[in-house]
Amino acid sequence: MTVYAAARGRAPRPTLRLRLTLLNGVVVVATGLVLILLAWLLVGEAIHPADQLQPGAFVDLADGRRLDAAAWQAQVVDSASHELLVKGLLALLVTSLVGVLAAYVVAGRALRPLHQVTATARRLGEQTMDQRIRYTGADDEIAELARTFDAMLDRIGSAFEAQKRFVANASHELRTPLAVMRTEIDVTLADPEADDEEFRRMATVVRDASERANGLVDALLVLARSESQRGRRLGRKVPADLADGLRSAMSAIRGEVDRLGLTVTTDLAPAPVVGDPGLLERLAGNLVENAVRYNHLHGRLWARTGTEGDQVFLVVGNTGFEVDAIDVPGLFEPFRRGGRERTGARGSGLGLSIVRAVCDAHGGSVIAEPQEDGGLEVRVTLPAASITPVAAGTAAVTDGKSR
């Protein structure tokens, strides 16, 4: 008997294959017994040859005996019933054995993909995430299970690779300012002729590098805070207005806007929401900072907020370099800039990742749409304060074609 390996102290459990086989055997035996019983009853009711003879008639048998017709009929019925029971039970035994063996073989073949699922799951590891079942049998429930398992492994593999890439990029981004600081300090200290001016220059470089490292750590903390609230209720939910957050963000970036000579157009209608004000302010700030950082001299920046039915929206757009539609989803991945990994470039590469996480935590969505003449327009949609915010939402990222 095939059994699963059981923990110490627990009785072994029969496999699904064995249980299906036993169930099939019980059905076959029960059906056979019912058929034999019906046949036995029919034989007893159908064999009445003496009824066609005169009462008190006798029957001459081939062996020379002479029997009363009623006695001869009883003998015939008993003989037929006995023969039916013996041969019927023998046939039932053979049929049951064949049926049980066939059911065992068929169940084994049908459940083979389940063993492949188990074996694949046991083999999975950091170095074997590419293994799949790749079932090629009939298109049935087992095939659907195998495809679902393979799809789940694809998602796990993608998440695993994204995590490794995130850790590698984060390490590189943190290592870069630290390396800059150490290099500046070592070079300056190794120079015996270094004067106060040289030390001040070194201090300025170290301060800038430390600010960059501090900004990256802050961005990572905000991203982790936003990600931790995905799919569940926010830790803090108070009334807020996206228009106020956008005004604050525009005010904070005013110096850089003037330096680049950007033309700013705003249409800030009330956009009341219920959520975490800190996260919502960071969302608006990241969008505005990106719109300025990836703009060009004398370019344009536009922003607007408002309400549409039971939703509010925030739109920030800018001119700048051209963005391919195929690169848009990559913009929302950590440490991606312009759809490409560019560690060490300006900015932390976490801006739109934080935007997406904040939208998800508030049950909203975010859409990025490339502009024909270069630049990008990002639209954030959140549940309005007049309705209960969605506690578990998924921030959909598209290339803008679905708008």
C-alpha positions as CSV (number, residue, x, y, z in Angstrom):
1,M,0.0,0.0,0.0
2,T,1.3,3.4,-0.9
3,V,1.3,5.9,1.9
4,Y,2.6,9.4,2.6
5,A,5.5,9.7,5.0
6,A,4.0,10.7,8.3
7,A,5.5,12.5,11.3
8,R,6.6,10.4,14.2
9,G,3.7,9.3,16.4
10,R,1.1,9.8,13.6
11,A,-0.6,7.0,11.7
12,P,0.3,6.9,8.0
13,R,-2.3,8.4,5.7
14,P,-3.4,6.7,2.5
15,T,-2.6,8.5,-0.7
16,L,-5.3,10.1,-2.9
17,R,-4.5,7.5,-5.5
18,L,-5.3,4.6,-3.1
19,R,-8.5,6.3,-1.9
20,L,-9.7,6.8,-5.4
21,T,-8.9,3.2,-6.2
22,L,-10.7,1.9,-3.1
23,L,-13.7,4.1,-3.9
24,N,-13.8,2.7,-7.5
25,G,-13.6,-0.8,-6.1
26,V,-16.5,-0.2,-3.7
27,V,-18.6,1.2,-6.5
28,V,-17.8,-1.8,-8.8
29,V,-18.5,-4.4,-6.2
30,A,-21.7,-2.7,-5.0
31,T,-23.0,-2.4,-8.6
32,G,-22.1,-6.0,-9.3
33,L,-24.0,-7.2,-6.2
34,V,-27.1,-5.3,-7.2
35,L,-27.0,-6.7,-10.7
36,I,-26.6,-10.3,-9.3
37,L,-29.5,-9.8,-6.9
38,L,-31.7,-8.5,-9.7
39,A,-30.8,-11.4,-12.0
40,W,-31.4,-13.9,-9.2
41,L,-34.9,-12.4,-8.5
42,L,-35.7,-12.4,-12.3
43,V,-34.7,-16.1,-12.7
44,G,-36.9,-17.1,-9.8
45,E,-39.8,-15.2,-11.2
46,A,-39.3,-16.1,-14.9
47,I,-38.7,-19.9,-14.8
48,H,-42.2,-21.5,-14.4
49,P,-42.4,-24.2,-17.1
50,A,-44.8,-26.3,-15.1
51,D,-47.4,-23.7,-15.3
52,Q,-48.0,-24.7,-18.9
53,L,-48.9,-28.3,-17.9
54,Q,-52.0,-29.9,-16.5
55,P,-52.2,-30.0,-12.7
56,G,-50.7,-33.3,-11.4
57,A,-48.8,-33.9,-14.6
58,F,-45.5,-35.7,-14.7
59,V,-42.3,-35.0,-16.6
60,D,-40.1,-37.7,-18.1
61,L,-36.4,-36.7,-17.8
62,A,-33.6,-37.8,-20.1
63,D,-32.0,-40.1,-17.4
64,G,-35.3,-42.1,-17.3
65,R,-36.6,-40.5,-14.1
66,R,-40.2,-39.5,-13.9
67,L,-40.9,-36.4,-11.7
68,D,-43.9,-34.4,-10.7
69,A,-44.0,-31.2,-12.7
70,A,-44.1,-28.9,-9.7
71,A,-41.1,-30.8,-8.2
72,W,-39.2,-30.6,-11.5
73,Q,-39.9,-26.8,-11.7
74,A,-38.5,-26.3,-8.2
75,Q,-35.4,-28.3,-9.0
76,V,-34.8,-26.3,-12.2
77,V,-35.2,-22.9,-10.4
78,D,-32.9,-24.0,-7.6
79,S,-30.3,-25.2,-10.1
80,A,-30.5,-22.0,-12.2
81,S,-30.3,-19.8,-9.1
82,H,-27.3,-21.7,-7.7
83,E,-25.5,-21.5,-11.0
84,L,-26.3,-17.9,-11.4
85,L,-24.9,-17.0,-7.9
86,V,-21.7,-19.0,-8.3
87,K,-20.9,-17.8,-11.8
88,G,-22.1,-14.3,-11.0
89,L,-19.9,-14.0,-7.9
90,L,-16.9,-15.4,-9.8
91,A,-17.5,-12.9,-12.6
92,L,-17.9,-10.1,-10.0
93,L,-14.6,-11.1,-8.4
94,V,-12.7,-11.0,-11.7
95,T,-14.4,-7.7,-12.8
96,S,-13.7,-6.1,-9.4
97,L,-10.0,-7.1,-9.6
98,V,-9.7,-5.8,-13.1
99,G,-11.6,-2.6,-12.2
100,V,-9.5,-1.9,-9.2
101,L,-6.2,-2.4,-11.0
102,A,-7.4,-0.3,-13.9
103,A,-8.5,2.4,-11.5
104,Y,-5.1,2.3,-9.7
105,V,-3.3,2.7,-13.0
106,V,-5.6,5.5,-14.4
107,A,-5.5,7.4,-11.0
108,G,-1.7,7.2,-11.1
109,R,-1.5,8.6,-14.6
110,A,-4.1,11.3,-13.8
111,L,-2.3,12.3,-10.5
112,R,1.2,12.2,-12.0
113,P,1.3,16.0,-12.5
114,L,0.6,16.4,-8.8
115,H,3.8,14.5,-8.1
116,Q,5.5,16.8,-10.6
117,V,4.2,19.8,-8.7
118,T,5.5,18.3,-5.4
119,A,8.9,17.4,-6.9
120,T,9.3,20.8,-8.5
121,A,8.3,22.6,-5.3
122,R,10.9,20.6,-3.3
123,R,13.6,21.4,-5.9
124,L,13.0,25.1,-5.9
125,G,15.7,27.3,-4.5
126,E,17.7,30.4,-5.3
127,Q,19.5,28.6,-8.1
128,T,16.5,26.6,-9.5
129,M,13.8,29.3,-9.8
130,D,13.6,28.7,-13.5
131,Q,12.2,25.2,-13.2
132,R,8.6,24.6,-14.3
133,I,6.2,21.7,-14.6
134,R,5.3,22.4,-18.3
135,Y,2.5,19.8,-18.4
136,T,1.7,18.6,-21.9
137,G,-1.2,16.2,-21.2
138,A,-5.0,16.6,-21.7
139,D,-6.5,20.1,-21.2
140,D,-8.3,19.2,-18.0
141,E,-8.3,20.3,-14.3
142,I,-4.8,18.9,-13.8
143,A,-3.5,20.9,-16.7
144,E,-5.1,24.0,-15.3
145,L,-3.5,23.3,-11.9
146,A,-0.1,22.8,-13.6
147,R,-0.5,26.1,-15.6
148,T,-1.5,27.9,-12.4
149,F,1.5,26.6,-10.5
150,D,3.8,27.6,-13.4
151,A,2.3,31.1,-13.5
152,M,2.7,31.4,-9.7
153,L,6.4,30.4,-10.1
154,D,6.8,33.0,-12.8
155,R,5.4,35.7,-10.4
156,I,7.6,34.5,-7.6
157,G,10.7,34.4,-9.9
158,S,10.0,37.9,-11.1
159,A,9.5,39.2,-7.5
160,F,12.7,37.4,-6.4
161,E,14.7,38.9,-9.3
162,A,13.2,42.4,-8.6
163,Q,14.2,42.0,-4.9
164,K,17.8,41.0,-5.8
165,R,18.0,43.9,-8.3
166,F,16.6,46.3,-5.6
167,V,19.2,45.2,-3.0
168,A,22.0,45.5,-5.5
169,N,21.0,48.9,-6.7
170,A,20.4,50.2,-3.2
171,S,23.8,48.9,-2.1
172,H,25.4,50.7,-5.1
173,E,23.5,53.9,-4.5
174,L,24.5,54.0,-0.9
175,R,28.1,52.9,-1.7
176,T,28.6,55.7,-4.2
177,P,28.4,58.7,-1.8
178,L,30.3,56.8,0.9
179,A,33.1,56.1,-1.7
180,V,33.1,59.8,-2.7
181,M,33.5,60.9,0.9
182,R,36.3,58.5,1.6
183,T,38.1,59.4,-1.5
184,E,37.9,63.1,-0.9
185,I,39.1,62.6,2.7
186,D,42.0,60.3,1.8
187,V,43.2,62.6,-1.1
188,T,43.0,65.7,1.0
189,L,44.8,64.1,4.0
190,A,47.5,62.6,1.8
191,D,48.3,66.1,0.4
192,P,51.0,67.7,2.7
193,E,50.4,71.0,1.1
194,A,46.6,71.1,1.6
195,D,45.5,74.4,3.0
196,D,42.3,75.7,4.5
197,E,40.7,76.3,1.2
198,E,41.3,72.6,0.2
199,F,39.8,71.4,3.4
200,R,36.8,73.6,2.9
201,R,36.3,72.1,-0.6
202,M,36.6,68.6,0.8
203,A,34.1,69.5,3.5
204,T,31.7,70.7,0.9
205,V,32.0,67.6,-1.2
206,V,31.5,65.4,1.9
207,R,28.5,67.4,3.0
208,D,26.9,67.0,-0.5
209,A,27.6,63.3,-0.5
210,S,26.1,62.8,2.9
211,E,23.0,64.8,1.9
212,R,22.6,62.5,-1.0
213,A,23.0,59.4,1.2
214,N,20.6,60.9,3.7
215,G,18.0,61.6,0.9
216,L,18.3,58.1,-0.4
217,V,17.8,56.6,3.1
218,D,14.7,58.8,3.6
219,A,13.3,57.7,0.2
220,L,13.9,54.1,1.1
221,L,12.1,54.6,4.4
222,V,9.1,56.3,2.7
223,L,8.9,53.5,0.1
224,A,9.0,50.8,2.9
225,R,6.4,52.7,4.8
226,S,4.1,52.9,1.8
227,E,4.7,49.3,0.7
228,S,3.9,48.1,4.2
229,Q,0.4,49.5,3.9
230,R,-0.4,48.0,0.6
231,G,-3.6,45.9,0.6
232,R,-4.6,46.9,4.1
233,R,-6.0,49.9,6.1
234,L,-3.8,53.0,6.4
235,G,-2.2,53.6,9.8
236,R,-3.4,57.2,9.6
237,K,-6.5,58.5,7.9
238,V,-7.4,62.2,8.2
239,P,-9.0,64.6,5.7
240,A,-6.5,66.1,3.3
241,D,-6.5,68.0,0.0
242,L,-4.3,67.1,-3.0
243,A,-4.4,70.7,-4.1
244,D,-2.8,71.8,-0.8
245,G,0.0,69.2,-1.2
246,L,0.6,70.3,-4.7
247,R,0.9,74.0,-3.7
248,S,3.4,73.1,-1.1
249,A,5.5,71.0,-3.5
250,M,5.4,73.9,-6.1
251,S,6.6,76.3,-3.5
252,A,9.4,74.1,-2.3
253,I,10.8,73.7,-5.8
254,R,10.3,77.4,-6.9
255,G,14.1,78.1,-6.8
256,E,14.9,75.3,-9.3
257,V,12.0,76.3,-11.5
258,D,13.3,79.9,-11.7
259,R,16.8,78.7,-12.4
260,L,15.6,76.6,-15.4
261,G,13.3,79.3,-16.6
262,L,10.3,76.9,-16.7
263,T,6.8,78.1,-17.6
264,V,4.4,76.8,-15.0
265,T,0.7,76.4,-15.5
266,T,-1.6,75.3,-12.6
267,D,-5.3,74.7,-12.2
268,L,-5.7,73.6,-8.6
269,A,-9.3,72.9,-7.8
270,P,-10.3,71.3,-4.5
271,A,-9.5,67.5,-4.4
272,P,-10.5,66.3,-0.9
273,V,-9.4,62.8,0.2
274,V,-9.0,60.8,3.4
275,G,-5.6,59.3,3.9
276,D,-2.1,59.8,5.3
277,P,-1.2,63.5,4.8
278,G,2.5,62.8,4.9
279,L,2.4,60.2,2.2
280,L,0.1,62.3,0.0
281,E,2.4,65.3,0.4
282,R,5.4,63.1,-0.6
283,L,3.4,61.8,-3.6
284,A,2.8,65.4,-4.9
285,G,6.4,66.4,-4.1
286,N,7.9,63.5,-6.0
287,L,5.8,64.2,-9.1
288,V,6.8,67.9,-9.1
289,E,10.4,67.2,-8.4
290,N,10.5,64.7,-11.3
291,A,8.8,67.2,-13.6
292,V,11.5,69.7,-12.8
293,R,14.5,67.4,-12.7
294,Y,13.8,65.8,-16.1
295,N,12.7,69.0,-17.8
296,H,14.9,71.2,-20.0
297,L,15.8,74.9,-20.1
298,H,12.8,77.1,-20.7
299,G,10.5,74.1,-20.8
300,R,6.9,73.8,-19.5
301,L,5.4,72.3,-16.4
302,W,1.7,72.0,-15.8
303,A,-0.3,70.7,-12.8
304,R,-4.0,70.4,-12.0
305,T,-6.3,68.8,-9.4
306,G,-10.0,68.3,-9.3
307,T,-12.9,66.0,-8.6
308,E,-14.7,63.7,-11.0
309,G,-17.7,61.9,-9.5
310,D,-16.5,59.9,-6.5
311,Q,-12.8,60.2,-7.4
312,V,-10.3,63.0,-7.2
313,F,-7.3,63.4,-9.5
314,L,-3.9,65.0,-9.6
315,V,-2.1,65.6,-12.9
316,V,1.5,66.7,-13.3
317,G,3.2,67.0,-16.7
318,N,6.4,68.3,-18.1
319,T,8.4,68.7,-21.3
320,G,11.7,67.0,-21.6
321,F,13.4,64.1,-23.3
322,E,11.3,61.6,-25.2
323,V,10.1,58.5,-23.4
324,D,9.1,55.3,-25.2
325,A,5.7,53.9,-24.3
326,I,7.4,50.5,-23.7
327,D,9.6,52.1,-21.0
328,V,6.7,53.6,-19.1
329,P,6.1,50.6,-16.7
330,G,9.8,50.5,-15.9
331,L,9.6,54.1,-14.6
332,F,7.7,52.9,-11.6
333,E,10.3,50.3,-10.6
334,P,12.8,51.2,-8.0
335,F,16.1,52.8,-9.2
336,R,14.8,53.1,-12.8
337,R,15.2,56.4,-14.6
338,G,13.8,56.8,-18.0
339,G,13.0,53.1,-18.1
340,R,16.6,52.2,-17.6
341,E,18.7,51.3,-14.5
342,R,21.0,54.2,-14.0
343,T,22.4,54.1,-10.5
344,G,24.6,57.0,-9.6
345,A,22.6,59.4,-11.8
346,R,20.7,62.4,-10.4
347,G,17.9,61.6,-8.1
348,S,17.4,58.4,-6.1
349,G,15.3,56.6,-8.8
350,L,12.6,56.0,-6.2
351,G,10.3,58.9,-6.9
352,L,7.7,57.1,-9.1
353,S,8.1,53.9,-7.1
354,I,6.9,55.9,-4.0
355,V,4.1,57.4,-6.0
356,R,2.8,54.0,-7.0
357,A,3.1,52.6,-3.5
358,V,1.2,55.6,-2.0
359,C,-1.5,55.3,-4.6
360,D,-1.8,51.6,-3.8
361,A,-2.0,52.2,-0.1
362,H,-4.9,54.7,-0.7
363,G,-6.8,52.4,-3.1
364,G,-6.0,54.5,-6.1
365,S,-4.3,54.2,-9.5
366,V,-1.5,56.0,-11.4
367,I,-1.1,56.4,-15.2
368,A,1.9,57.8,-17.0
369,E,1.5,59.0,-20.6
370,P,4.5,60.0,-22.8
371,Q,4.0,63.3,-24.7
372,E,4.5,63.5,-28.4
373,D,7.1,66.3,-28.2
374,G,8.9,64.8,-25.3
375,G,8.2,64.7,-21.6
376,L,5.7,62.8,-19.5
377,E,2.3,63.4,-17.9
378,V,1.4,61.5,-14.8
379,R,-2.2,61.2,-13.6
380,V,-3.1,60.0,-10.1
381,T,-6.6,59.0,-9.2
382,L,-7.8,58.4,-5.6
383,P,-11.2,57.8,-3.9
384,A,-12.8,61.1,-2.9
385,A,-13.4,61.9,0.7
386,S,-17.1,61.6,0.2
387,I,-16.9,57.8,-0.1
388,T,-15.2,55.2,2.0
389,P,-11.7,54.8,0.6
390,V,-10.8,51.4,-0.9
391,A,-8.8,49.5,1.8
392,A,-7.1,47.1,-0.7
393,G,-6.3,48.5,-4.0
394,T,-3.8,47.9,-6.8
395,A,-2.2,50.8,-8.4
396,A,-2.4,50.1,-12.1
397,V,0.5,51.2,-14.2
398,T,-0.2,51.5,-17.9
399,D,1.4,53.2,-20.9
400,G,-1.5,55.6,-21.1
401,K,-3.2,53.9,-24.1
402,S,-6.0,52.6,-21.9
403,R,-7.1,56.1,-20.9
